[in-house]
Amino acid sequence: MHEFGDGPHGLHIRLTVRFPADAPEHVFTGHHWHFVCEFLDRPEAAHAAR
C-alpha cells in the first residue's frame, strides 16, 4: 500500500506493507532492503529532472 502525492514541501511518499504476525524476522529485514533499493534513487532522479 504505497501512496504518492504532493506535500507542503514537495513530494510526499508513504510506503507501507503488511505481513502476517508470525512471519520470520528475515521477511521484515529483507523487505526493508527491498524498499531501500527500489526507492532510494527515485527522489534523486526526480530532482535531477527538474
Beta strands, then each sheet from edge to edge (+ up, - down):
strand 1: 2-7
strand 2: 10-15
sheet 1: 1+ 2-
end
